[in-house]
Structures are given as structure tokens and as C-alpha cells.
Amino acid sequence: MEIAGDEMQSANLDHHGLVAAMCKELKIREKIDEKLGPGDKRRVVSAGMAVVAMILNGLGFTNRRLYLTHQFFQSKPIERLLGERLSAAAITDHTLGQALDEIADYGSSRLFGEVAFEIAVSHNLLGQLNHLDTTSLSVHGQYDRNEPVETIEITHGHSKDHRPDLKQVVLSLVVNGPSAFPLWMEALDGNSSDKTSFHETIARVRAFQRQIALESDFQWLADAALYSKDKLLKQNDYHWSSRVPETIKQAKELVQRPDEAIDWVKQPDGYRLAGFESDYGGLNHRWVLVYSEHAYQREKATWEKKLTQQQNALDKVLWHLQNQSFACEADARSAGAPLQKKYRWFTLDFEVEPIEKHSQRGRPRPGTSKVITGYRLVAQAQRNEPLIEQQLRSKGRFILATNVLDKQAYPDERLLAEYKEQQAVERGFRFLKDPWFMVDSIFLKSPQRIEALMMVMTLCLLVYNVAQYRLRQTLKAQNDTLPNQLNQPIQNPTMRWIFQLMEGISIVRIVVDPIHSRVQEFITNLSTLRQKIIRLFGQAACEIYGLINESSHKVLRM
């Protein structure tokens, strides 16, 4: 086997051409350069191009650190992906860091909002409902707050990653529409509270809408942290939906109400709904009690497991307690008193028995009586079935609230369906925290750059979600399918699976005339399935992969 020389080279194209095509179609580079300005004329890589390079790196799922982005492009056809005759050496950590600094100076949330709203409006991706949630991102290293501008505070807080030992920042994300389009992002202090940040984010997004003269207003949906007597229920100038925290006395009583006292309305998939009016907080609004059979069975099994564990622990405690000797009856009863409070799901019956022994050693003499040497506590434990039954009533139940009073325009079942779509934000967080994504923990040393990097990470999510939505819509419009992992035809593939299907596509360059630098290129491993996928993504993808976009093949343009 011979080793090829410099006259033959190859570059991995894989799925990166699809990502580059989507960035090109969404005009991410142009939009960012327009906002941030051209900068130094001697500059080789603009801020917009640097952001696209980071998106390509992030969606490459190589877990490659930011300062190694140039290594990522060393094996890639960079001129096809970025549309310029560049070398990988031009994508340096200085170039990327400069772009992050410019983003931070402009305002990360402001820049993302302007770019995202323009894309959503021009591609008709906006819906009427905004889903809002937050997550924490762990950080490493020391951070000094000596910046001349206001930045996020990197500090300890409630870690949703269950890493209280690490400092963190919080990402607030707003997702909109059927494509789960990331419409807004904010980097928040590591110790920020959802009960405060939710309302601040809504206020900022609504102010931003007015700045860009977006006429339509949104309805907002979030988890229980949004439901606040002091904030939400005093600002009734927009429509909202939320889960009701069960720490509220009225909510706790409602979820434990017996079935026969509730007028349930059956729904598909094991759901039941019951509507109520509420004036909690002085505002007339709706509560919808929801019961899920699947959730009930799951929560009941977990609850029974917990009770069994407590039963076993209680039996051990009582066994040791019965083998102890106490000086008096009062001491024995005092030892058992705290157990009833600790094991509230069980009923404990205590009896104090004297411990009698002969006062002398050896065989007792006839007629010798025993004396009391101490006292033992004998306890019987039984499950408190009435209390357990009352607790079981709350399993599988939760309460949703909304200030949309018109049940005809906004029925209970629609409220439930939209709340279930809240997982779109959670899927976005899982995507961003994927260990094969660009950043599974943040390592930059500047809070400003961390904030800007979080904006780029959310742009990666935007490109991924739009690409996935576009592909699924195209397949439905053409009544076409793609194979899944089991080779079954489907119309809803994930982009992660599409990326895997595209693995192995390469560009081979052969120098045919060294004197005149003539090079001939070949694209290898373009199977029929891969060509079909490329054409589904349109003209830009076909150009990157060197395919002729046949007019006979319909492509849904965005």
C-alpha cells in the first residue's frame, strides 16, 4: 500500500454542508455583520463569519473546545462551508475571541433577539405562544468582576445540574412556534431566581417587541415559578398560562379532593380535566385540575417504594429501641415520641414494659421475687391508611392556571396540550448540555465572553431546530419519508440521525497540473439516500455538495 503525497488530499464534509447551507439560507453571517459593523478592513474573518464557524464547530458534535476551532477546520473543506478561500489557520482563538467581545459590547441578548426575530418573521416561524424556562450551566475557573460594563455574576446558586460545588450562570430561554424556535435568550446571574427572572424576561421581550414594532403580542407559558401573587396576578395586560404551585393552601386542598367531589371530563390518553374559577391574589382567573393515569401509576409506584423503604427503616429503629433499657417509664416514652413525627405515614402504638430480674447471680432461691431493673419500650407500627389514601389522591394530579377567561376561545384541553409542549424548552436545554455539543461546561475566563458564547450556543440550537422543522415539513409536503434507525419509513427524523446518515462524505483533491495549480475535486460516498437528503435541503446544500438541483425534484423553500 502506497502513502499518498501532497498531490492528493481529502477533506471531511459529512453533515457540515447541511449546517452551512442552513446558516447561508438564514443569512446569519450577513445579519450579524450588519449589526456589528464591518470593523477593521484588514480583517480576514468578520464577526459574522466567526459566529458561523463556531456554529459549525458546535453542531459538529466533536466536543472540541473553542480555542481549538482551527483544528476542527483543518480536516474540513473550509472554502465550501464558509464560502471564502480561507485557511484553517485564519480561524484563531484571537479571531473568535474578538467576535465574542464585539457581541458582548453590542449586547448578547439584543443581538440574538434582533437576528432571531428577523429570521422568524421572514420565514413565517412565529406562533402566538411563548414557552419560557431557565437552566444552569456550570463554569470552571476564577472570575473577577473588574469589567467596565455590567456583566453577569458567576457565583454559586441552585444548580439544576446537581453540582452545587461549581459556580454557574443561568440561561433563560424563550421558545416559540411549532419549530420550537429559540426567540430570545438571556444570560443571568448564577444565583438568579426563576420567580423574579421570569417576569423580568417577559418585560424585556415585550419592550423589545415594541422597539421592533412587532404588532402581534404573545401569550406566555411557564412553570410554577411564574405564578406569583405579587407580580403575575397584578399585571394582567397580557395573556399567560402557568402551573400552580401546590404550596398554596387552596391548591393543596384541591389536588387532594376525592374523585366523587370532582366533575371530571375525560380526555384521550388517560387524562381527565376539571375546570374551576379562582380569585387567588385578587384576580379572577381559571384553574384547571389535571389528572393523568400514566403519571398516577408512575407516582404511585414511586410512593409505594418510598413507603416500603420507610417501613424497613422504622422496623430497624423499633428493634433497637426494644432492646434498650431505660431508667424510668418517662424516659422510655420520651425516646419513642419523636418517631411518630418522623414516620408520619405510620401509626405507632407504644407500651412500656418493666424489665424484671433477680437481684443476685446464680440460681434463685425458692420464694425469691424479681425486682424491676429498668423499662423497655414495645411498639407496634401500622400504615396510616387514611393519611396514605389522602396523599395518593394527589398523585397524577396538578393544576394549571390562565387568565384567558373565554373557554370557547381557549378550552381546557388546549391549555393542557400547550402545557405539555413546555418540554420543547427542556429539549433545547438537553441539546445545549449534550456532552458532545460544543460546550458541556464553560471554560472561558471572561464573564462577557461567557455571555456571548451562550448567545452562540443558542444560535446553534436555532439552526438545528429550524433545519429539523424544515426537513419534516418538506417530507410531509411531498408525502415522502426517510428511513429511521430500524430502516422503517418515517416523516419526523431528528437532525442528529440525519447527521449520522451523512457521515463519510468526503472531498478528494488531486493536483493534475502542479505548474498551473490545477486541482480536480471529487466528492465521494454520495449514496442515493444522501443525495436525496441533500436535495431536500435545497439549492444552497446542493451547491455545497456539488449536486445539480434537478427541477423535477420538488424542494420546499422557506
N, C-alpha and C positions, 0 to 999 in steps of 0.2 A: 504494500500500500504506500502510495506516494503522499507526501505532505505538500499541500498547495502553497504557492508563494504569494507575493503581493499582487500578482496578476489576476488572482481570483479571491473575492471576498464575499461574505454573506452577512445579512442583517436580519434580525428577527422582527417581523411585522406583527404576527399573531393578531390579537384583537385590538391593538393600539390604533389601527387605522379607523375602526368604528368610533372610538373615543374622539380621535382627532376630527373626524367628519362631523360628529355632533357638535364639538366646540366651534368648528367652522360655520356650521349652519346656524347656530345660536349667536354667532358673531361675538363671542366672549372677549376675544382679543381686542377687537375694534371698540367695543363698548368701554372696556377698562382704559384703553389708551385715550379714548375721547374724554373720559372723566379726569384722568390723572395728568393729561397733557403729554406732549412728545418728549419732554426732558432734554437731556444733552444730545445734540445732533451727532456727536461721535459715538453715541451709544449703539452697540450692536444688537443687544437684546432689550426690547422695550418691556415695560412693566406688564402689558397685556400678554406678550409672548412668554414672559417668565411665569405668569399665572397658568397659562395653558400647559407649559412644561411641567409645572407642579401637579396639575390635574392629571396629565398623562402618567406621571410617576405615581400619584396616589391611586389611580384606577388600574395601575399595572399589578397591584396586589403582590408586590415583592417585599413589602416591609422594609424598604430602603430608606434610610434617613435622608433628611432634606439636603444636607451638605454633600451627599453622595449622588445627587440627581445627575451630575455629569456622567457618573459611571453607568447609570441607568440608560443613558442615550448612547453610550459607546457602542452598544450592540444593536442599535436601532437605526432605521433609515430616517434620520432627523429631518432631512430636507423634505421628505414626503409628509411627515407628521406635522411639522411647523410651517411648511410652505416657504422656507428660506434655505439658502445654501449656507448652512452653519456647520460648525464642528461641535462635537460634544464638549470640547474644552471651553466653548463660549458660555455654556450653562454652568457657571461657577457659583460657589456659595455666596460670593460678594454680589453677583448679579441678582440672585434670588433674594438675598437679604435686603438689597436696595429696593427691590419691588415691594417687599413686606413693609419696609419703612414708609414708602410712599402711600401704601394702602392705609397704614395706621395714621399717618398725618392727615389724609383725606377723611378718614373715619370709616372703620371697617363695616359697621352696620349700615351706615349711609351708602357706601359704595355697593354693598351687597343688595340693599333694598332697591337702589336705582337700577342696577343690572337685572335683578330678578323680576321686578315689576315690568320693565320693558319687554323682557322675554315672555312673561306670562301673558301680557296684553297682546303682543304682536302674534303670538302663536295660539291665542284663544285657549289658554290653560287655566284661566281664573274661574273658581267656583264661588259660591256665596258663603261657604263655611270655612273658618279658620280653626285649625286644631293647634293648641298651644301646650308645650311641656318643656321641662328642663332636664338636664343631666349633668353630672360632674365628670371632669376629666382630670386625672392625676398628673402631677408635674414633678419633675426632679430638679434638684439643684437649689442654689441660693438666689434670691431675687431681692434687689434693693429698689425702693421706691424713690429714686432720685430724678425721675424723668421730669422735664419742664412742663409736660402736659398731663392731664388727668388720665390715668390708666387703671386697669383692673387691679384689684388687690389679690395677690396669690397667697392664700392662707389656708388654715385648716377649717373644715366645715363638715356638715352632714354629707358623708360620702355615699353616693348611690352605687359606687363600685366596691363598697365594703372594705375600703382601705383608709381607715381613719389615721393611719400613721403617716400618710403622704399629704402634702399640701395639694391644693386643687384650684381649678377655675370652674365656673359653671357656664354651660352653653344653653341659652334659651332659643328655642326653635319654633317657628310658626310654619305649619304645613297646610296647603290649600289644594282643593280640587281633586278630581279622580286620578290624576297622575301623582298624587302625594308630592306636589310641587313645593319645595322649600321657598317660602315667600319672604321670610325675614329671619335674621339671626342676630343674636347679641351675646357678647362675652360679658359675663357678670363676675362679681367678686366671689371668691371661694366660699364665703360664709353667707351668701345671699339666701334669703328665704323665699320660697315659692309664693307664700301668702302676700308678700309685698311685690316681688318681681313680676308676677303675672299681671297685676293691674298696671304697673309701670310700663311693661312691654305693650299692652293694649293701647295705652295712652300714646306711646311713641309711634306705634304703627298708624294709628288714626290721625295723628298730626302729620305724619309723612304722607298719608293719602291726600290730605288737604294740600300739601305742598306741591304734589304732582298732579293735582286737580283730577283725582280719580273720583268719579261721581258716585258709583255704587259703594254702599257700605257693607261690611261683613257681619255675619253672626259669629260669635266666639264660643268655643267649647274647650273645656279643660277639666282636670280632675278636681278633687275636693278642695284643694288649696285656693281655688278661685272663689269659692262660696264663702263670702265674708260679710258679716252684718255691718261692719264699719265702712267697708269700701264698695263691694259689689252692689249691695242692696240699697246704697244711697246714690248710685249712679245708674240711672235707668234710661240713659239716652242711646243705648244700643242693645241689640238682642244677644242673649247669652244662654248657654246651657252648661250645666255642671253636675258633678256628683255631689251629693250632700254628705258631709262628714257625720258619722254616726256617734260622734262625741256630743252632738246636740241632743238634748233630752227628748224632744218630740220625735226626732229621727230614730233614736234608740227604741222608743216605745213602739213606733210604727213597724219596724222590722221584726219585732218580737210578738206582734199581734197574731192571734190564732187565725188559721185559714178560714174558719167559718165566719169570722167577723170581717172578711175582706171580699169585695165583689171583683173577683179576678176575671180578666178577659184573656182567653187562651190565644197564644201565638204559635207560629211554626217553631220547630226545633226545640221544643220543651220549654218555651218561655211563657210566662204569664205576666200581665200588666194590670195595675190598678191606679187610677188617677185620683188625686186629692188636691184641694186648694190649700194654700199656705199663706199666712201673713207673717211669717218669721221675719224679724228685722223691720217690721212696719211696712213691708212691701207685699202687695198682692201678687202672687205668682203660683206656678204649678209645681206640684211634686208628683212624680210617677214612681210607684213602688214596683220593682222588677224582681221576678223570681226566675231562676234558671235551674232546670232539673239537672243538667250536667254539672253546673257549679255546686249544686246541693250535694250530689253524690260524692264529688271530689272533696268538698269541705267536710262532709260528714265522716268520710274515711280518715281524713287527717285528724279530725276531732277525736274519733274513737281511738286512734293510735296514741294521741296525747293523753287521753284518759287512762289507757292501759299502762302507759309509762308512769303516770302519777300513782296509779294503784300499786304497781310494783314498788315504787319508791316509798309509798306510805306503809306498805306491809313490812318493809325492812326497818323503817323507823319504829313502828309499833313493836316489832320483835325485840329490838334493842331496848326499847322503853320497858317492856315487860320483864326484862332480865336485870333491870336496875333496882336497887334498894334505896328507899327514901326514909328519912328520919321521922317524918310525920305525914299525916294524910294531906295536909295543906301543901306540902312540898310536892307530893305526887300529883295532885290536881293542877298545880301551877306548871308542872312540866308538860302536861297534856294540853293545857289551854291554848297555846299558840298554834297547835296543829290544825284546829278547826278553821282558823283564819287562813292558814297557808294552803290547806287542801279543801277549798270551799265547795268542790263538786262532790264531796263525800260527807256522809253523816257519821259522826263519831260518838259512840256511847262508852263512857268511861265508868269503871268501877275500881274502887280502891280496896285491895285485899291485904290483910296483915300477913306478915311473914313470921311464922312461929317456929321456934327451935328450942331444943333442950339446952339449958344453961351450961351443962357440964359435958365433957367429952366422954366417949365410950358408950357402952350400952346403958340406957337409962334404967334406973331402979323402978321397981313396981310402985305405982302411985305417984310417980313424979310427973308433974304437969309441964307443958311447954310454956315458954314466955315469948312475947312479941319482940322481935329484934329489928323490925323495920316494916316498910309498906311497899307494895308493888302496885303498879297501875295496869289494869287489864282493860283493853279497848277492843271494841267491835266496830269495823268500818263497813259501811254500805254506800253504794252510789246514791246520790241525791237525785233520784229520777225526775221529780217535778222541776227542779232547777235545771237539770240537763235537758229536759224536754223544752223548757222555755228558751234555753240557749240554742237548741237545734232549730228552732223556728227562724232564727236569723240567718241560718246557713243558706247560701244560694240566693240571698236577697240583698238588694241595695236600692238606694233612692237616687233618682235623677231629678234635677230642678231646671226650670226655664222660665224666663219672663215673657215668653210668647204665649199669650193667653188664648189665642184663637186655635181651638182644637181642630177645626176643619182645615185650616191652612197648615197647621203643624201638629199632626196627630201624635199620640203617644208612641206608636210603633216606629214612626220616623225618628223621634228623639232617641229611641233605643238604637236604631240602626246607625245613626250618626255617632252616637257614643262609642259603639263597637268599632267605628272607623278611627278612633283615637289611637289604635295600635299603629297607624301609619307613621305617627311621630316616633313611637317606640322602635319601629323597624328602622327608621332613619338613624336613631341612636345606636342600634346594634350594628348598623353598617359602619358608622363612624368609629366604633370601638372594636371593630374586627381586627384581630392581631395581624392579619395580612394586609390591612389598609396602611396608608402612608404613615400614620402616627397612632400607635396604640397607647403611648404615654408621651407627653410633650416634654421636649428637652431643650428648647431654646432658652437663652439666658435673659431675654428682654421681655417684660410684660407686653410691651407694644407689639413686638413681633409675634408673640403667642396669640394675641388678639387677632392680628392679621392672618396668621396661619389658620385659626379657627374659621375665618371667613373663607379661605381657600378650600378647607376641608368641606365646608357646606356647599361650595360650588361643585365639588366632586359629587356630592350627593345629588345636587340639582341635575348635573349632566347624566348621571346614572339613571335617575328616576324618569327623566324625560325620554331618554333613549329606550328604556323598558316600556314606557307607556306608548311611545310611537310605534314600536315593533308590534305590540299586541293589537293596537288599533289597525295597523296595516294588515295583519293576518286576518282580523275579523272582517275588514272591508273587502278583502279578496277571497274570503271563505277558504283560507289556506291554513296550513299547520306546519309545525316543526317537530322533530322527534324529541322526546324527553329522555331522561337517563335510562328508562326501560324500553326505549325505542318505540314508545307509544305516541301517536299524533296529538299535539296539544296546541292551543292558541294563546296560552298565557305563560310562555317561558320566562325565566328570570334572566337578567343580563349576565349574572355570574355564570349560568350554564352556557349562555351564548359565548362568553369569553373562553370557556373551556373548549367549546366546539371549534374555536378559531385557533387554538394552539397548534403551532407547527408551520404556519405560513411564513415563508422567508423570501428575501430578495437576494439573488445571487448576481454579483457584478463580475464581469470578465473583461479585462483590458485587451481589446482586439488590435489597438494601434497605439503603442506607448508613445510614439513620437508626437502624434497629434492629440494624445489623451482621449482617444475614442474608447468609450466603455459601452458594453452591451449588457442590459439588465434582463433577468428572468425572474418571474415570481413563481415560486414552487408550492406544491401541496394545496393548490386551489381545487378542491374537490367540488363536485356538483352541489353538495349541500352548502359548502362555504360560499360558493358563488351566489347561491340563492339568498343566503343571509345578507351578503354584501349588497345585492340589488335591492333588498327590502329596505335598506338604509338610504337609498337614493344616490343622486349624481355625485355628491362630494365623496362618498365612500367608494363608489366605482372608480373615480379618478385616482384615489389614493392606492387602490388595489390593482389598478391597470386594467379594469374591465370596461367594456363598451356597454353602456346602459341601454339595452335594447328597448325600442319604443313599444314593442309588443308586450313587454312585461310592465304591468301597472305598478307604479310606486306612489304611495300616499305621501304627498308633500305636506309639510307643516306650515 
